[in-house]
Structures are given as C-alpha cells and as structure tokens.
Amino acid sequence: MAVTYDFAGKTAIVTGGSRGIGRAVAAHLARSGADVWIWDADPVPADGIRNQTVDVTKAGDIKAALTEIVAGTGRIDILVNNAGYLGPYHGFETFDPAEWQRIIGVNLLGTFEVTHQVLPVMRQAGRGRIVNMGSLAGKEGLPNLAAYSAASAGVIAFTKALSREVCDTGIRVNCVAPGPIDTDLIRRLGNKVVSDMIGASPLKRLGAVDEVAALVLWLCSDASSFNTGAVFDMSGGRARY
Ligand SMILES: NC(=O)c1ccc[n+]([C@@H]2O[C@H](COP(=O)([O-])OP(=O)(O)OC[C@H]3O[C@@H](n4cnc5c(N)ncnc54)[C@H](O)[C@@H]3O)[C@@H](O)[C@H]2O)c1
C-alpha cells in the first residue's frame, strides 16, 4: 500500500539519484509534488526530474549545482545523501589503498561535502530534512567489506553528531541503514554472494528499492517530526541491534 505525502513547494536534492535506491527516492518525491534535483556523477534522464552532473567528492561540482538551484528557488527543503560506492568484495589484507580512499571518499567524505554546502541554506530557513544513506555494514561490520563498513559507520556517527548540532532548529537529520537491496550495487557482487546474503536474511529475500524509498519519504515529511539522529534499519530482520 502506497502512502502519499504532499511535498508541493518543496525543493529536494537526491545524490546518486540516477540508479537504484536514489532513483526510486527521487521518483517518489517527484510524484508527491517535490521539485527534485538529482546530483549524480553519471546522470540518467528521468521524467519530471532535473539532473545535474555532480561528483559528490568534488566541492566545485556541488557549489555550481547548488548555486543554480538556489538562484531559481531560494530554498532546499530536503537533502538525501544517497550516492554510494561499494568497492570490491574481498579481504582487507589484499585491499588496494586506492580503493579504500575511493570508498571513504564517496560514501563518507561526499556526504560531508554535500551537507557542508547545503546545510547553510537550510539553517537560514530554520528547517529541513536530511536523510543519510548508511548500511547494515556500518552497524554490524561485514567481512570482505571492511572499508565500506567503516565508511558507513562514519555516516551513522556523523548523522547522530550533526542532528545534535542543529536540534535547536527545524532541521532533522536521520540515517537509513539498509541490508541487501536489489540494485546494481548488490548484483555486481555475483550470484553466489547475493544468494548467501539472501540466505542470511530472516525474510529470505532482497529488499526492494520502493521499500527503502517509502521510509526515506516518511523521514523527509512533516509526519516525522520527533525523530532526529536516529538510524532506521531496512534489513529484512538481519540487523541485530
Ligand atoms: N543496494 C544495497 O543493498 C545497499 C545496502 C545498503 C546501503 N546501500 C546504500 O544505498 C545507496 C544507494 O545504493 P544503490 O544500491 O542504489 O547503488 P547503485 O550503484 O545502484 O546507485 C548508486 C548511484 O550513485 C552514483 N554515484 C556513485 N558515485 C558517485 C559520486 N562520486 N558522486 C555522485 N554520484 C555517484 C552512481 O552513478 C549511481 O547512480 C548507497 O549509498 C549505498 O551504499 C545500498
């Protein structure tokens, strides 16, 4: 059952919104009336949504894109920090340092950089919603995904810290921590890894992007007003705490 919200008049940015979870979030926000801008390093056109080519690790890309949006609308109501890079799936001892730099760069430092630039616009308005995409890996620490787990744990701690820094405003900052969701990011790991992940899940399936989007939309809405600094599992029962 689809729950609907009225985001008419709200401006939203979804990073990594061209594929997977971000694409679903952007589509649902647009369908609910929001003026949605996707910031993706490799953008794909989507109906009723504007794309800007933004690599979240590049401060200059973010600044140029933000300047264009603010010049037009003067506001950012919703920021979904979703752009992510999983990296290779293997043991830490054979990890290439260039890969862990990229994983931390996109998932954690990208979230910092985007938030650092967007937050002043929200603070000026005194309100807003920030949803950071973490991961089950950041809570549990998954073998063969050490750097990704560390980046995601950083996103979770960042969410908690930042939420407290802005709690005297109407800005709410929360995190969603999905387990395996059916996107290219997971499918790239190959059938064996994916079926092992399904086997480890109490619900015995991958999550769907629309299921994650439903939670994100609620967190972006006025219906979620007493939640901030919280981490919401979306793991089919796999998360243990
Ligand atoms: N799919 C899952 O099982 C799962 C589980 C837990 C967490 N997550 C998190 O959810 C988010 C979305 O994952 P997904 O599965 O939809 O991934 P995906 O690979 O399907 O899509 C990721 C999107 O991010 C974009 N992107 C990558 N690097 C970027 C950069 N530097 N700047 C801007 N855009 C960039 C890609 O172009 C792509 O459009 C990620 O943060 C991921 O870590 C996913």
The ligand as an ORCA input file, in Angstrom:
! r2SCAN-3c Opt
* xyz 0 1
  N      21.810     -1.832     -2.561
  C      22.071     -2.192     -1.340
  O      21.993     -3.373     -0.982
  C      22.511     -1.197     -0.298
  C      22.610     -1.631      1.024
  C      22.992     -0.747      1.992
  C      23.265      0.559      1.655
  N      23.166      0.970      0.362
  C      23.484      2.357      0.072
  O      22.417      2.959     -0.634
  C      22.921      3.945     -1.529
  C      22.422      3.671     -2.925
  O      22.875      2.396     -3.321
  P      22.330      1.652     -4.623
  O      22.288      0.229     -4.286
  O      21.117      2.324     -5.141
  O      23.587      1.900     -5.600
  P      23.676      1.984     -7.190
  O      25.068      1.580     -7.506
  O      22.550      1.277     -7.827
  O      23.499      3.554     -7.459
  C      24.426      4.463     -6.920
  C      24.324      5.786     -7.665
  O      25.320      6.670     -7.093
  C      26.008      7.306     -8.149
  N      27.345      7.687     -7.705
  C      28.395      6.876     -7.425
  N      29.465      7.595     -7.079
  C      29.077      8.894     -7.130
  C      29.743     10.119     -6.874
  N      31.047     10.167     -6.530
  N      29.052     11.270     -6.984
  C      27.747     11.253     -7.366
  N      27.075     10.131     -7.644
  C      27.736      8.960     -7.517
  C      26.033      6.286     -9.283
  O      26.268      6.903    -10.548
  C      24.654      5.667     -9.161
  O      23.696      6.365     -9.939
  C      24.444      3.888     -1.407
  O      24.871      4.881     -0.511
  C      24.704      2.514     -0.838
  O      25.903      2.460     -0.105
  C      22.796      0.114     -0.633
*
